[in-house]
Amino acid sequence: MVILRKDYADDLQEEGKSAGKIDVFQRKIELVGELDEIQKTRLLEIADKCPVHKTLITETKITTQLI
């Protein structure tokens, strides 16, 4: 399950301006079956290598072009 919320980012606040908001994604992963701690850790490492996860944790640039 993934939950998306907007949080105020105090570190983005400038003098005289209201605090900016950032997107916060919360992942909840349920592992079913008998897994040892090594297997659980490895599955979480794999989840962090997902292309969508990698895209969301890096700075993103969007360009728009009329054609």
Secondary structure in CASP SS format (residue, H / E / C, confidence):
PFRMAT SS
TARGET T0000
AUTHOR 0000-0000-0000
METHOD secondary structure of the structure
MODEL  1
M C 1.00
V E 1.00
I E 1.00
L E 1.00
R E 1.00
K E 1.00
D E 1.00
Y E 1.00
A E 1.00
D H 1.00
D H 1.00
L H 1.00
Q C 1.00
E C 1.00
E C 1.00
G C 1.00
K C 1.00
S C 1.00
A C 1.00
G E 1.00
K E 1.00
I E 1.00
D E 1.00
V E 1.00
F E 1.00
Q E 1.00
R E 1.00
K C 1.00
I C 1.00
E C 1.00
L C 1.00
V C 1.00
G C 1.00
E C 1.00
L C 1.00
D C 1.00
E H 1.00
I H 1.00
Q H 1.00
K H 1.00
T H 1.00
R H 1.00
L H 1.00
L H 1.00
E H 1.00
I H 1.00
A H 1.00
D C 1.00
K C 1.00
C C 1.00
P H 1.00
V H 1.00
H H 1.00
K H 1.00
T H 1.00
L H 1.00
I H 1.00
T C 1.00
E C 1.00
T C 1.00
K C 1.00
I C 1.00
T C 1.00
T C 1.00
Q C 1.00
L C 1.00
I C 1.00
END
